Amino acid sequence: MIRAKVDDDLCCGCGPCEEICPEVFYIDGIARVLVDIVPLESEAKCRQAADACPTGAITIETVSEERVERGT
């Protein structure tokens, strides 16, 4: 399981993340993450979106099932 995060200070709102993975990212002047835990079927596209970010504003964090169950 993964979680995506966007650094607002680095994001320029250019949009590749939303184009690649609209089920996770939404551009509203800057990128917003629409989900807490990225659905399994969207993980590959989410990673592509992070790789495509020209400013490096998107980070991907691996989350254990135990942390998800605890809500952390």
ChimeraX commands (.cxc) that place a marker at each C-alpha (Angstrom):
marker #1 position 0.00,0.00,0.00 radius 0.5
marker #1 position 1.20,3.48,-0.75 radius 0.5
marker #1 position 0.28,7.03,0.18 radius 0.5
marker #1 position 1.06,10.04,-2.03 radius 0.5
marker #1 position 1.96,13.44,-0.66 radius 0.5
marker #1 position 2.47,16.78,-2.39 radius 0.5
marker #1 position 4.81,19.47,-1.07 radius 0.5
marker #1 position 2.85,22.70,-1.62 radius 0.5
marker #1 position 6.07,24.72,-1.55 radius 0.5
marker #1 position 7.49,22.77,-4.51 radius 0.5
marker #1 position 4.33,22.24,-6.56 radius 0.5
marker #1 position 3.90,24.62,-9.48 radius 0.5
marker #1 position 0.51,23.23,-10.58 radius 0.5
marker #1 position 1.75,22.22,-14.04 radius 0.5
marker #1 position -0.52,19.17,-14.21 radius 0.5
marker #1 position 1.29,16.01,-15.38 radius 0.5
marker #1 position 0.24,14.21,-12.19 radius 0.5
marker #1 position -3.44,14.87,-12.86 radius 0.5
marker #1 position -3.09,13.83,-16.50 radius 0.5
marker #1 position -1.37,10.57,-15.59 radius 0.5
marker #1 position -3.36,9.65,-12.47 radius 0.5
marker #1 position -6.60,11.66,-12.10 radius 0.5
marker #1 position -7.97,9.16,-9.60 radius 0.5
marker #1 position -5.33,10.34,-7.12 radius 0.5
marker #1 position -4.36,13.90,-8.11 radius 0.5
marker #1 position -6.39,17.04,-8.75 radius 0.5
marker #1 position -4.96,20.42,-9.76 radius 0.5
marker #1 position -6.48,23.38,-7.96 radius 0.5
marker #1 position -3.74,25.94,-8.50 radius 0.5
marker #1 position -1.48,23.36,-6.87 radius 0.5
marker #1 position -1.78,19.58,-6.82 radius 0.5
marker #1 position -4.10,18.01,-4.30 radius 0.5
marker #1 position -4.21,14.36,-3.32 radius 0.5
marker #1 position -7.76,13.00,-3.48 radius 0.5
marker #1 position -7.21,9.79,-1.51 radius 0.5
marker #1 position -5.41,8.88,1.69 radius 0.5
marker #1 position -4.32,5.41,0.60 radius 0.5
marker #1 position -3.78,4.95,-3.14 radius 0.5
marker #1 position -5.93,2.12,-4.51 radius 0.5
marker #1 position -3.85,-0.89,-5.52 radius 0.5
marker #1 position -4.95,-0.60,-9.15 radius 0.5
marker #1 position -3.67,3.02,-9.27 radius 0.5
marker #1 position -0.28,2.50,-7.64 radius 0.5
marker #1 position 1.70,2.16,-10.89 radius 0.5
marker #1 position 0.14,5.30,-12.39 radius 0.5
marker #1 position 0.66,7.16,-9.12 radius 0.5
marker #1 position 4.36,6.30,-9.18 radius 0.5
marker #1 position 4.54,7.42,-12.84 radius 0.5
marker #1 position 2.94,10.72,-11.85 radius 0.5
marker #1 position 5.50,11.23,-9.10 radius 0.5
marker #1 position 8.33,10.46,-11.52 radius 0.5
marker #1 position 6.88,12.91,-14.05 radius 0.5
marker #1 position 6.70,15.81,-11.57 radius 0.5
marker #1 position 9.28,18.34,-12.82 radius 0.5
marker #1 position 9.73,19.92,-9.39 radius 0.5
marker #1 position 9.86,16.72,-7.35 radius 0.5
marker #1 position 6.88,17.84,-5.29 radius 0.5
marker #1 position 5.29,14.38,-5.08 radius 0.5
marker #1 position 6.57,11.76,-2.68 radius 0.5
marker #1 position 5.36,8.21,-2.30 radius 0.5
marker #1 position 5.33,6.53,1.09 radius 0.5
marker #1 position 4.87,2.81,1.61 radius 0.5
marker #1 position 2.28,2.16,4.29 radius 0.5
marker #1 position 1.84,-1.13,6.11 radius 0.5
marker #1 position -1.60,-2.65,6.47 radius 0.5
marker #1 position -1.17,-2.39,10.23 radius 0.5
marker #1 position -0.71,1.41,10.00 radius 0.5
marker #1 position -3.80,1.70,7.79 radius 0.5
marker #1 position -5.89,-0.26,10.27 radius 0.5
marker #1 position -4.67,2.00,13.10 radius 0.5
marker #1 position -5.28,5.12,11.00 radius 0.5
marker #1 position -1.66,6.36,11.12 radius 0.5
marker link #1:1,2 radius 0.2
marker link #1:2,3 radius 0.2
marker link #1:3,4 radius 0.2
marker link #1:4,5 radius 0.2
marker link #1:5,6 radius 0.2
marker link #1:6,7 radius 0.2
marker link #1:7,8 radius 0.2
marker link #1:8,9 radius 0.2
marker link #1:9,10 radius 0.2
marker link #1:10,11 radius 0.2
marker link #1:11,12 radius 0.2
marker link #1:12,13 radius 0.2
marker link #1:13,14 radius 0.2
marker link #1:14,15 radius 0.2
marker link #1:15,16 radius 0.2
marker link #1:16,17 radius 0.2
marker link #1:17,18 radius 0.2
marker link #1:18,19 radius 0.2
marker link #1:19,20 radius 0.2
marker link #1:20,21 radius 0.2
marker link #1:21,22 radius 0.2
marker link #1:22,23 radius 0.2
marker link #1:23,24 radius 0.2
marker link #1:24,25 radius 0.2
marker link #1:25,26 radius 0.2
marker link #1:26,27 radius 0.2
marker link #1:27,28 radius 0.2
marker link #1:28,29 radius 0.2
marker link #1:29,30 radius 0.2
marker link #1:30,31 radius 0.2
marker link #1:31,32 radius 0.2
marker link #1:32,33 radius 0.2
marker link #1:33,34 radius 0.2
marker link #1:34,35 radius 0.2
marker link #1:35,36 radius 0.2
marker link #1:36,37 radius 0.2
marker link #1:37,38 radius 0.2
marker link #1:38,39 radius 0.2
marker link #1:39,40 radius 0.2
marker link #1:40,41 radius 0.2
marker link #1:41,42 radius 0.2
marker link #1:42,43 radius 0.2
marker link #1:43,44 radius 0.2
marker link #1:44,45 radius 0.2
marker link #1:45,46 radius 0.2
marker link #1:46,47 radius 0.2
marker link #1:47,48 radius 0.2
marker link #1:48,49 radius 0.2
marker link #1:49,50 radius 0.2
marker link #1:50,51 radius 0.2
marker link #1:51,52 radius 0.2
marker link #1:52,53 radius 0.2
marker link #1:53,54 radius 0.2
marker link #1:54,55 radius 0.2
marker link #1:55,56 radius 0.2
marker link #1:56,57 radius 0.2
marker link #1:57,58 radius 0.2
marker link #1:58,59 radius 0.2
marker link #1:59,60 radius 0.2
marker link #1:60,61 radius 0.2
marker link #1:61,62 radius 0.2
marker link #1:62,63 radius 0.2
marker link #1:63,64 radius 0.2
marker link #1:64,65 radius 0.2
marker link #1:65,66 radius 0.2
marker link #1:66,67 radius 0.2
marker link #1:67,68 radius 0.2
marker link #1:68,69 radius 0.2
marker link #1:69,70 radius 0.2
marker link #1:70,71 radius 0.2
marker link #1:71,72 radius 0.2
view
